[in-house]
Amino acid sequence: MPIYEFDCPNCGGFSAMRPMAESQAPGDCPSCGIASRRVILSAPRVSRVSKATRVAHETNERSAHSPHTSATYGGGHPAGCGCCSTARRPAGSTPPTRTRTDHRPWMISH
């Protein structure tokens, strides 16, 4: 659960750990109990996570709002466009053959 910051009109700022579903709801001040509005007083602590974790979070955030499915991804590529496939050899060509120069290719000669 993330930590949210609130501003109490009587007591000042405080922070509370809450579920993301309650991110926009006002928080109750722990001292006086008055409903306080949410404010952003400090920067998010994204530098405390590794780059791989941060990239994974960014990917999850994007896919939560607009996921790419095979149907939507395929719509950008017409049938047989070849941009995502490997290069093919012409039909009449033969595959290259390997020539053996020694009976034991794994041995290193001195």
C-alpha beads as a LAMMPS data file, in Angstrom:
LAMMPS data file: protein, C-alpha beads

110 atoms
109 bonds

1 atom types
1 bond types

-500.0 500.0 xlo xhi
-500.0 500.0 ylo yhi
-500.0 500.0 zlo zhi

Masses

1 110.0

Atoms # bond

1 1 1 0.000 0.000 0.000
2 1 1 1.328 3.456 -0.826
3 1 1 1.852 6.227 1.678
4 1 1 -0.357 9.288 1.113
5 1 1 0.103 12.757 2.605
6 1 1 -2.715 14.846 4.042
7 1 1 -3.065 18.396 5.373
8 1 1 -5.102 18.865 8.553
9 1 1 -6.361 22.464 9.007
10 1 1 -5.783 22.227 12.792
11 1 1 -2.698 20.040 13.230
12 1 1 -0.780 20.368 9.949
13 1 1 0.557 17.687 7.629
14 1 1 0.558 13.946 8.273
15 1 1 0.981 10.780 6.233
16 1 1 -0.976 7.536 6.209
17 1 1 -0.666 4.188 4.464
18 1 1 -3.879 3.420 2.569
19 1 1 -5.088 1.171 -0.261
20 1 1 -4.969 2.648 -3.752
21 1 1 -8.756 2.345 -4.003
22 1 1 -8.998 5.028 -1.299
23 1 1 -6.401 7.350 -2.847
24 1 1 -8.800 10.247 -3.487
25 1 1 -10.797 9.962 -0.245
26 1 1 -9.982 12.426 2.553
27 1 1 -7.984 11.065 5.477
28 1 1 -8.834 11.377 9.152
29 1 1 -6.227 13.240 11.199
30 1 1 -4.669 10.890 13.797
31 1 1 -4.586 13.707 16.410
32 1 1 -7.974 15.444 16.134
33 1 1 -9.958 13.133 13.809
34 1 1 -10.954 15.856 11.302
35 1 1 -11.254 14.795 7.648
36 1 1 -8.234 16.240 5.847
37 1 1 -7.602 16.719 2.151
38 1 1 -4.859 14.848 0.349
39 1 1 -1.805 16.848 -0.712
40 1 1 1.506 16.061 -2.386
41 1 1 4.293 17.400 -0.199
42 1 1 7.220 15.212 -1.231
43 1 1 8.434 13.621 -4.444
44 1 1 7.773 9.916 -5.043
45 1 1 10.612 7.625 -4.000
46 1 1 11.209 5.991 -7.378
47 1 1 14.992 6.073 -7.010
48 1 1 14.795 3.445 -4.270
49 1 1 13.789 0.686 -6.691
50 1 1 15.968 -0.991 -9.284
51 1 1 15.668 -0.067 -12.949
52 1 1 14.191 -3.469 -13.825
53 1 1 11.486 -3.056 -11.178
54 1 1 10.732 0.490 -12.320
55 1 1 10.428 -0.626 -15.965
56 1 1 8.120 -3.470 -14.905
57 1 1 5.912 -1.039 -12.963
58 1 1 5.747 1.323 -15.957
59 1 1 4.796 -1.549 -18.262
60 1 1 2.104 -2.740 -15.860
61 1 1 0.737 0.794 -15.550
62 1 1 0.490 1.163 -19.342
63 1 1 -1.109 -2.239 -19.841
64 1 1 -3.690 -1.598 -17.117
65 1 1 -5.168 1.274 -19.125
66 1 1 -4.627 0.157 -22.708
67 1 1 -3.528 -3.472 -23.023
68 1 1 -2.170 -4.682 -26.353
69 1 1 -3.806 -7.884 -27.507
70 1 1 -2.862 -9.960 -30.502
71 1 1 -5.888 -8.590 -32.352
72 1 1 -4.937 -4.941 -31.786
73 1 1 -1.258 -5.565 -32.483
74 1 1 -1.994 -7.477 -35.675
75 1 1 -4.187 -4.651 -36.947
76 1 1 -1.086 -2.523 -37.518
77 1 1 0.518 -5.108 -39.770
78 1 1 -1.119 -6.250 -43.012
79 1 1 -0.921 -9.939 -43.887
80 1 1 2.496 -10.889 -45.234
81 1 1 4.160 -7.541 -44.560
82 1 1 7.376 -9.260 -43.485
83 1 1 8.466 -6.620 -40.993
84 1 1 8.423 -9.032 -38.041
85 1 1 9.462 -12.219 -39.835
86 1 1 12.913 -13.593 -40.548
87 1 1 14.482 -13.322 -43.989
88 1 1 13.650 -16.202 -46.308
89 1 1 15.870 -17.772 -48.929
90 1 1 14.678 -18.026 -52.518
91 1 1 12.904 -21.305 -53.311
92 1 1 15.627 -22.663 -55.625
93 1 1 18.639 -22.041 -53.385
94 1 1 20.336 -24.751 -51.365
95 1 1 21.462 -24.264 -47.779
96 1 1 25.175 -23.579 -47.309
97 1 1 27.248 -26.675 -46.509
98 1 1 29.977 -26.881 -43.930
99 1 1 33.322 -28.234 -45.023
100 1 1 35.234 -30.402 -42.598
101 1 1 38.950 -29.793 -42.578
102 1 1 39.799 -32.183 -39.767
103 1 1 38.431 -35.375 -38.284
104 1 1 38.466 -33.879 -34.790
105 1 1 37.307 -30.249 -35.014
106 1 1 37.013 -29.925 -31.265
107 1 1 40.743 -30.454 -30.692
108 1 1 43.122 -27.536 -30.760
109 1 1 46.333 -28.164 -32.633
110 1 1 49.604 -26.819 -31.319

Bonds

1 1 1 2
2 1 2 3
3 1 3 4
4 1 4 5
5 1 5 6
6 1 6 7
7 1 7 8
8 1 8 9
9 1 9 10
10 1 10 11
11 1 11 12
12 1 12 13
13 1 13 14
14 1 14 15
15 1 15 16
16 1 16 17
17 1 17 18
18 1 18 19
19 1 19 20
20 1 20 21
21 1 21 22
22 1 22 23
23 1 23 24
24 1 24 25
25 1 25 26
26 1 26 27
27 1 27 28
28 1 28 29
29 1 29 30
30 1 30 31
31 1 31 32
32 1 32 33
33 1 33 34
34 1 34 35
35 1 35 36
36 1 36 37
37 1 37 38
38 1 38 39
39 1 39 40
40 1 40 41
41 1 41 42
42 1 42 43
43 1 43 44
44 1 44 45
45 1 45 46
46 1 46 47
47 1 47 48
48 1 48 49
49 1 49 50
50 1 50 51
51 1 51 52
52 1 52 53
53 1 53 54
54 1 54 55
55 1 55 56
56 1 56 57
57 1 57 58
58 1 58 59
59 1 59 60
60 1 60 61
61 1 61 62
62 1 62 63
63 1 63 64
64 1 64 65
65 1 65 66
66 1 66 67
67 1 67 68
68 1 68 69
69 1 69 70
70 1 70 71
71 1 71 72
72 1 72 73
73 1 73 74
74 1 74 75
75 1 75 76
76 1 76 77
77 1 77 78
78 1 78 79
79 1 79 80
80 1 80 81
81 1 81 82
82 1 82 83
83 1 83 84
84 1 84 85
85 1 85 86
86 1 86 87
87 1 87 88
88 1 88 89
89 1 89 90
90 1 90 91
91 1 91 92
92 1 92 93
93 1 93 94
94 1 94 95
95 1 95 96
96 1 96 97
97 1 97 98
98 1 98 99
99 1 99 100
100 1 100 101
101 1 101 102
102 1 102 103
103 1 103 104
104 1 104 105
105 1 105 106
106 1 106 107
107 1 107 108
108 1 108 109
109 1 109 110
